[in-house]
Amino acid sequence: MSNNSAAMQKVPLSVEWKDGELYLLDQTLLPHEQVMEKQESAEQVWQSIKVLKVRGAPAIGIAAAYGLCVAIKGHIDLPLSEFKELVKEKAAYLDSSRPTAVNLGWAMRRMLVLLEKDYEDSSDLYNQLVEEAKLIHEEDKAICRGIGDQGAPLIQDGMGVMTHCNAGALATSILGTATSLMYVAHNQDKKFKVFANETRPLFQGARLTSWELGKAGIDVTLVTDNMAAHMMATGQIDMVVVGTDRVVANGDVANKIGTLGVAILAKHYGIPFYVACPSSTIDMDTKHGSDIPIEERDGAEITTIMGQKVAEDGTATRSPAFDVTPNELVSGIITESEIIRAPYEEGLREFFKGK
């Protein structure tokens, strides 16, 4: 990965904890502006997650863990019992910002486990929570590297690789999940092309993925979402790899809206469809994809594009942020330690046996 470090340094960090302060890259301004915004309250962090200033399941989890520390930092003079109650309150509040990405709740539950231990005072507990947030952050870096190492052999010279939305460095700590394969393969001097779907309605593929990969020197071509079938039919796509916001116990996958359509097309054209997934994004407590809560967003995200109205006022809309791809359309789930293949219910159980 060392040869890739110079290229990757051109891609800004999505989350940064510096001198006890939290900074989030405002991704709503990309690619035209790069602004690291200091987070000074639970309400600000909640809003940053809600309006997608920070997005991507792993990055949301990291941001919320640090955000909890921001929320309680000014209250360490409270008695320990009251401080613990405040931690629970702020964790529940941050967890309410978005419902679909599993890493958010996972990170808050992990932080709350610390409340069960003994501490000298509230300051001691606060310090331990900060250390746990840092650990979540560092673990995600290792996970992203592992996914890249596991998945890079799937990419061969001359391939066309399609991706949907942004499962890149901007959605994680570094390297990304789906894009980690690409960064590692690029570092191995493999020659391949990436086709990034624009990803309506908020254009994460256009604004983020194509920008990020381009800055890292990867050959990337932007296509509109409704070009996917044509690109596959004309033989330009050899593999699809996407990220995910939640994989459930039977291997069903929730990802950015439009992923299901890409998976169906890939199946029709005999193209392998892979999902890059940190172990922290696998939800073994939810059995089927139909049980995943799907976030419904403001219809203005459909009727307006970059501040410009494109539909008549009062036009009825639906705006689900995610869809669920059934496991039978998935060729493999690329984790940090192995590629899990069907039958997924059995494979996922085995994966967690040693964890």
CORMOQUI-V945387 format. One record per residue. N is the residue number from 0. RES is the residue in one small letter. OMEGA is omega in degrees with one decimal (NA if undefined). NEAR is the number of other C-alpha atoms within 10 Angstrom. D_CENTER is the distance of its C-alpha to the mean C-alpha in Angstrom with 2 decimals. Layout:
BEGIN
n: <N,N>
res: <RES,RES>
omega: <OMEGA,OMEGA>
near: <NEAR,NEAR>
d_center: <D_CENTER,D_CENTER>
END
This chain:
BEGIN
n: <0,1,2,3,4,5,6,7,8,9,10,11,12,13,14,15,16,17,18,19,20,21,22,23,24,25,26,27,28,29,30,31,32,33,34,35,36,37,38,39,40,41,42,43,44,45,46,47,48,49,50,51,52,53,54,55,56,57,58,59,60,61,62,63,64,65,66,67,68,69,70,71,72,73,74,75,76,77,78,79,80,81,82,83,84,85,86,87,88,89,90,91,92,93,94,95,96,97,98,99,100,101,102,103,104,105,106,107,108,109,110,111,112,113,114,115,116,117,118,119,120,121,122,123,124,125,126,127,128,129,130,131,132,133,134,135,136,137,138,139,140,141,142,143,144,145,146,147,148,149,150,151,152,153,154,155,156,157,158,159,160,161,162,163,164,165,166,167,168,169,170,171,172,173,174,175,176,177,178,179,180,181,182,183,184,185,186,187,188,189,190,191,192,193,194,195,196,197,198,199,200,201,202,203,204,205,206,207,208,209,210,211,212,213,214,215,216,217,218,219,220,221,222,223,224,225,226,227,228,229,230,231,232,233,234,235,236,237,238,239,240,241,242,243,244,245,246,247,248,249,250,251,252,253,254,255,256,257,258,259,260,261,262,263,264,265,266,267,268,269,270,271,272,273,274,275,276,277,278,279,280,281,282,283,284,285,286,287,288,289,290,291,292,293,294,295,296,297,298,299,300,301,302,303,304,305,306,307,308,309,310,311,312,313,314,315,316,317,318,319,320,321,322,323,324,325,326,327,328,329,330,331,332,333,334,335,336,337,338,339,340,341,342,343,344,345,346,347,348,349,350,351,352,353,354>
res: <m,s,n,n,s,a,a,m,q,k,v,p,l,s,v,e,w,k,d,g,e,l,y,l,l,d,q,t,l,l,p,h,e,q,v,m,e,k,q,e,s,a,e,q,v,w,q,s,i,k,v,l,k,v,r,g,a,p,a,i,g,i,a,a,a,y,g,l,c,v,a,i,k,g,h,i,d,l,p,l,s,e,f,k,e,l,v,k,e,k,a,a,y,l,d,s,s,r,p,t,a,v,n,l,g,w,a,m,r,r,m,l,v,l,l,e,k,d,y,e,d,s,s,d,l,y,n,q,l,v,e,e,a,k,l,i,h,e,e,d,k,a,i,c,r,g,i,g,d,q,g,a,p,l,i,q,d,g,m,g,v,m,t,h,c,n,a,g,a,l,a,t,s,i,l,g,t,a,t,s,l,m,y,v,a,h,n,q,d,k,k,f,k,v,f,a,n,e,t,r,p,l,f,q,g,a,r,l,t,s,w,e,l,g,k,a,g,i,d,v,t,l,v,t,d,n,m,a,a,h,m,m,a,t,g,q,i,d,m,v,v,v,g,t,d,r,v,v,a,n,g,d,v,a,n,k,i,g,t,l,g,v,a,i,l,a,k,h,y,g,i,p,f,y,v,a,c,p,s,s,t,i,d,m,d,t,k,h,g,s,d,i,p,i,e,e,r,d,g,a,e,i,t,t,i,m,g,q,k,v,a,e,d,g,t,a,t,r,s,p,a,f,d,v,t,p,n,e,l,v,s,g,i,i,t,e,s,e,i,i,r,a,p,y,e,e,g,l,r,e,f,f,k,g,k>
omega: <-172.8,-179.9,-178.9,-171.1,-179.1,178.8,-177.1,179.3,178.0,178.6,-176.0,175.8,177.4,-178.1,178.3,174.2,-172.8,178.5,176.6,-179.4,-179.5,176.0,177.6,173.9,179.1,-174.3,175.2,-178.8,-178.6,5.0,-170.4,179.8,174.0,-177.0,172.4,-172.9,177.5,-179.4,-171.6,179.3,175.5,-178.7,179.4,178.5,178.1,-178.9,179.2,176.8,-175.5,-175.3,173.1,169.0,169.0,-176.3,-170.2,-172.0,-179.2,-178.9,177.8,178.5,179.0,-179.0,-179.8,178.3,175.5,-179.8,175.7,178.1,176.6,-175.0,-173.4,-173.1,-176.1,-174.8,-176.1,175.1,178.5,170.3,-172.9,-178.6,178.4,179.9,178.3,178.6,177.8,178.1,178.9,-178.7,-177.5,178.2,178.5,179.5,-179.6,-179.7,-177.4,-172.4,177.7,-170.6,-166.6,-176.6,-172.4,-176.2,-179.2,178.4,178.5,-179.6,179.9,177.6,179.4,178.0,-176.5,176.9,-179.0,-178.9,-177.9,-178.4,-179.7,-179.2,178.1,-178.3,-178.1,179.1,178.3,178.3,178.6,-179.6,179.6,177.2,176.7,180.0,178.9,177.0,176.9,179.7,175.8,179.8,-178.3,178.0,179.2,176.8,179.8,179.5,179.9,177.9,-179.2,178.2,178.3,-179.9,179.9,-171.7,-175.5,178.7,178.1,-178.0,-179.6,178.7,175.1,-176.8,167.8,-174.8,178.1,173.5,-175.8,-175.7,179.7,171.7,-172.7,178.0,-179.8,-178.6,-175.4,176.4,177.1,169.1,-177.8,176.7,177.9,-178.5,179.0,175.6,-176.2,179.1,-179.5,179.1,177.4,178.4,177.8,177.2,173.5,-179.1,-178.5,179.1,174.4,174.0,-176.5,174.3,-175.3,177.0,171.5,7.1,-172.7,168.7,178.5,178.1,-179.7,-172.8,-170.5,-173.3,-178.1,178.3,-177.1,-178.4,178.2,179.2,-179.6,175.5,179.5,-179.8,-176.1,178.3,178.9,174.6,175.7,-176.8,-176.1,172.7,-173.5,-178.6,179.8,-178.8,178.5,-177.4,-178.4,171.4,-177.0,-178.5,179.1,-177.6,171.8,173.0,-179.9,171.7,178.9,174.1,175.4,168.4,-176.9,-167.1,-179.9,178.2,172.4,-169.2,171.8,176.7,-176.2,-179.4,-176.1,-179.6,-179.6,179.4,178.3,-179.8,178.5,177.9,179.9,178.0,-178.7,-176.4,176.6,-178.5,179.6,-177.6,-177.0,177.3,177.0,-166.5,171.3,178.4,-179.4,-178.9,177.6,-175.3,-177.5,179.1,176.4,-169.1,-173.2,179.6,180.0,179.8,-178.3,175.5,-178.3,-179.8,174.7,-174.5,-177.2,179.7,178.3,177.5,177.5,-174.5,-179.1,176.2,179.4,176.7,-178.4,178.6,178.8,178.0,-179.1,175.2,179.3,178.1,179.3,-178.7,163.0,-177.0,172.4,-176.7,-175.4,165.7,-175.7,176.4,-179.3,-171.8,-177.2,176.9,-174.2,179.5,179.5,176.0,-175.1,177.6,-179.3,-176.1,178.5,172.3,-179.3,-179.8,-179.5,2.4,-169.7,-179.3,178.1,-177.6,179.3,176.0,179.5,-179.2,-175.9,-178.6,-177.6,-176.4,NA>
near: <15,8,11,16,12,11,17,21,12,14,19,16,20,25,25,21,16,8,6,11,15,21,21,22,23,21,24,20,12,17,14,9,11,13,15,17,15,16,20,15,18,21,16,15,27,20,15,23,24,18,15,15,19,27,26,27,26,32,27,32,30,27,34,29,29,31,29,27,28,22,22,20,19,10,15,17,12,14,12,19,11,13,21,19,12,16,23,16,13,20,26,15,14,25,23,13,19,20,15,20,26,25,26,29,22,18,24,23,16,15,25,15,10,16,19,8,7,10,14,8,15,21,18,13,21,23,14,17,24,21,15,19,26,16,14,21,25,14,12,25,18,13,26,28,20,21,28,27,21,19,29,22,12,13,20,14,11,12,17,21,20,27,27,28,28,32,32,29,28,25,25,29,26,27,27,31,36,29,29,26,28,27,28,24,24,21,17,14,10,16,15,18,20,23,24,26,28,25,24,20,17,18,18,24,26,24,21,24,31,26,17,25,24,16,15,18,14,20,15,20,15,17,18,15,19,14,11,22,17,12,16,21,13,8,11,17,23,21,20,23,26,26,31,29,24,27,32,25,21,22,31,23,29,28,27,23,21,21,25,19,17,25,24,18,19,24,16,13,15,12,18,18,23,24,25,28,29,27,19,20,23,23,20,17,8,16,16,18,21,14,10,23,14,19,15,14,16,13,15,18,17,17,19,15,15,8,9,8,13,11,13,9,9,7,9,9,13,12,15,14,19,24,21,24,23,18,22,14,21,24,20,23,30,28,26,22,16,15,19,19,18,16,13,21,17,14,17,23,13,12,16,11,7,6,6>
d_center: <20.93,23.51,24.58,21.14,20.96,23.04,20.95,17.68,19.48,19.58,15.83,15.52,13.52,10.90,12.38,15.98,18.45,21.89,25.28,24.06,22.22,18.61,17.56,14.50,14.28,15.10,12.95,15.24,17.95,16.54,18.04,21.38,21.00,19.21,19.61,18.52,19.32,20.81,19.84,23.07,22.69,20.71,21.29,19.86,16.59,16.49,17.18,14.67,11.86,13.91,14.67,11.26,12.67,9.53,6.34,2.59,3.36,4.78,6.03,7.27,8.95,10.46,11.59,13.12,14.88,16.41,16.99,19.08,21.14,21.69,22.82,25.42,26.57,29.57,30.86,31.66,35.33,34.97,36.55,34.19,34.33,33.53,30.71,29.11,29.39,27.78,24.78,24.45,24.88,22.27,19.67,20.44,20.25,16.81,15.60,17.10,14.98,12.59,13.46,11.10,7.92,9.85,8.60,10.39,13.61,13.36,13.36,16.16,18.16,18.01,19.33,21.97,23.33,24.82,27.08,29.06,30.46,33.48,33.44,36.25,35.02,32.10,31.60,31.25,28.57,26.67,26.81,25.50,22.51,21.73,22.11,19.76,16.99,17.80,17.73,14.22,13.25,15.54,14.53,10.92,12.78,14.98,12.45,10.87,14.56,15.51,13.21,14.73,18.15,17.97,16.84,18.76,22.06,20.95,21.15,24.84,26.96,27.43,24.45,22.59,18.88,17.07,13.37,12.00,9.68,7.55,5.55,7.65,8.95,8.26,4.48,5.87,9.60,11.12,11.27,7.74,7.66,9.52,11.03,12.14,14.74,15.90,16.36,18.29,20.32,21.11,22.27,24.51,26.12,25.20,25.88,23.48,22.17,18.70,18.80,15.94,16.24,16.51,14.41,16.63,17.07,15.06,15.06,11.60,12.95,16.16,15.41,12.44,12.19,15.98,16.59,14.44,15.86,19.23,19.40,18.88,21.74,20.14,22.06,19.83,21.26,19.91,21.02,21.03,19.49,23.03,23.89,21.82,24.85,27.22,25.27,25.25,28.86,30.12,28.79,26.33,23.29,23.51,20.04,16.80,13.47,10.17,6.77,6.58,6.08,9.44,12.19,15.57,18.81,20.29,17.40,16.51,12.95,11.24,9.13,9.78,13.55,15.56,13.92,16.87,19.37,18.15,18.37,21.84,22.98,21.96,23.93,26.86,27.08,26.62,23.50,21.18,17.74,15.24,11.88,10.00,9.02,9.35,12.34,10.91,8.91,12.39,14.50,18.10,19.61,18.75,20.99,20.27,17.77,20.34,19.81,16.19,16.47,15.38,14.87,17.64,17.42,20.40,22.44,23.09,19.80,21.70,25.17,24.36,22.90,22.57,25.20,27.51,28.57,28.67,29.95,32.93,32.69,32.55,30.86,29.23,25.51,22.81,19.18,16.86,13.24,12.35,14.66,15.33,16.29,19.13,19.33,22.37,20.50,18.21,19.90,17.88,14.82,14.11,13.55,14.48,18.08,18.95,18.36,19.06,21.20,23.15,24.60,21.20,22.66,24.84,22.43,19.78,22.69,24.00,20.72,20.76,24.53,24.52,21.76>
END
